[in-house]
């Protein structure tokens, strides 16, 4: 038997309507915050009726929040592509670093994924499952990139790729939480640069192909 969050609309039109509601709820959270989220506002923003909303989300607000969390988790990984899926060179790693910083700089203090998960809590384990799926996929791709650096002689052969990926990911998440609290991206930038330095990426290729030492250039926004 499918759980509510696994409900699959039977038609293309139904899938489009459900997705419109999810994206509208995500925009509402960004604009007003999760604690101010009302289903009436989501219906108004997405031009859907109460019967439509509860057809696709019979569990109400909690089921909708879970769907928003899954949507935002997928966006986090999608926004890092194609670099995250091809961390095979020094430049690819630095481009990925820039893209992560640019994403969170543009996002600012509001993160629909974090607020949706915090509102859901972990009583049912659903929010924890979404977070675990996201972090697991993210860590596997980072670990694959670390192994590429090791194969190319950039990262030390003795490093544990999975642990390095886990540490880098933990630093990112900590930096994002500090960004949400203080509005400063400095800690996220420091976590990324320190993680890359551990992998032997203390400098980056410049425009002329030479390595540029010192603080990396600011990401392009």
N, C-alpha and C positions, 0 to 999 in steps of 0.2 A: 504494500500500500504506500502511495506517495504521501509524504508530509506536505503541509501547506506550502513551504518554501520551494518544494520540488514540483509544484503545479505547473504543467506545460499547457499553454493555450492551444486549442485544437486547430486554429486557422491562422493564416498569415496576418489577417486584419486584427485578430485577437492579440497576436504577439506584438504587433505594432502599438496597439492601444495600451497593453501592459507596459511596454517599454517607455511609452510617452509618460505614463504615470510615474514610473520610477525616476526618469530624468527630471520631471517636473518637481518631484519631492526632493531630489538632490539639489536643484536650484533654490528651492524654498529654504532648505537647511543652510545653504551658503548665505542667503540673503538675511534670514531672520534668526537662525540658530535652531538647534534641535528642540530646545525646551519650549520654543514658541510655535513649533510645528503643529498645525491643526489640519485634519483631513479636509475640512471645508476649504482651506486655502489651497491645498493641493488640487482639489477638484476645480476650483476657480482658475488656477494657473494652467491646468491641462484640459479644460473644457470637457470634463467628464462628470457623469452623474454619480450619486451615492451608490446606486445599484451596480453601476459599472465597476466602481472602485472595489466594492465588496465582492463582486464576482471574481475579480482577479486576485484579490487579497482578502479572503474570508476571515483571516486572523486579525484583520484590522491594522492598526498603527504598527504593532510590533512586527507583523509579517512584512509590511511595506518597508520598515526600517531595515529589516534583514535583506530584502531585495536591493535596497539602496546600498547597503554595505557590500554586497557581492558586486554590484555595478561599479562602485568606486574602487574596490580591490582590483578588478580587472583593468580599470583605467590606469591605476598606478603602474602596472606592468606594461600596458600598451604605450603609455607616454614615454617609457624608457627605450622603446624600440626605434631603430633596429640595433642600437648599440648594445643593449643588455643581452641580446641573443647572439652577439658576435664579438665578445670581448677577447679577441685573439691577438691584438697588437697594443703597443703603448698608446698610440693615438686613439684607438677605440676606447680604452679605459678612460682617458682624459675627456673625450667627447661625452662618454656616459656620465662622468662626474659633473660636467657642465650642464648636461640635460637635467640631472636630478636637482641641482641647485636652481636652475631656471624654473623648473616646475614648481618647487615649493616657494620660491620668491614670488612668482605670479599668484600662487594660491593664497599666500599670506597666513593669517592666524586661523582661518577657517578650514577645517578638514572634515568633509562629510563622512568619510570612513570612520575616523576616530570618534566623532560625536555620535554617529549611529551606533557603533559598537558600545560606547559608554552608556548610552540610553538603554540598549538591549540588556546589558549585563551578561552574566554567565550562568544564570539559573538553569536555562535549558541546554546550555552548551552550544547553541546555534552560533552565537557571536564568536565564541572561541574557535569553532570550526572554520568560520570564514577567515579569521585572522591566521590560523594555522595553515590553511590552504595558500593564502597569499605569501606568507613568510617562507613556506616550504618551496614554492616555485621560485621565488626571488633568490633564496639561498642556493638552490641547485644551479641556477644560471651564473651566479657569482662564483661558485666553486668551480664550475667548468672553465670560467675565465681565468681563475687562479692557476689551474692545471695547464692552460695554454701558456701562461707566463713562465711556469716552471719548465715546460718542454722547450721553450725558447731561451732558457738560461737567464731570464730576467729576474724571476722570483727564486728564492732559495729552494733547492730540491727538498730540504728537510721540513719545510712548512707543511702543516696539515691543512689541505685546501678547504675542507669542510669547516674547520674551526676558524680559519681566517675569514671565510665568507660569513660565518655566523657573527664574528666580532664586528666586521664591517657593517653588517645589517643592524646589529644592536646599536652601533654608533649612529647610524642614520635615524633609527627610530627615536633614540634619545634626543638627537638634534631637532627632529620634527616636534617633539613634545615641548622642548624649550622654545622653539619658534612660536608655537601656539600660545605659550604662556607669556613670553616677553616681546614677541614681534621681531626678535633678532635672529638672523640666519647665521651668525658667526659660528655658533657651536656646531651646526650641521656642516658648514664648510670645513671646520677644523677636524671633525670626525672623518670626513671623506679624505682629506689630504693626509691625515695620519695613517688611515687605512691603506691608502695607495703607497705611501712611503714604506710601509712594512712589506709591500710586495715588490719593492725595488723601483717604484715609480716616483722617485724624488725630483725628477725633472721631466719635461714634456717636449716632444718635437716641436720646433718653431716652424714658422712659415717657410723657411729655407731648408728645412730638413734637419737642422742642427738642434741639439738638445738645449732647452731653455731652463736654466736653473732657477731656484728660488720659488717664491710664491707664484702659484699658477695665475694666469690671466683671469679676469672676471668673466663669468659666463655671459653669453649673449642672450638677452632676454626676449 
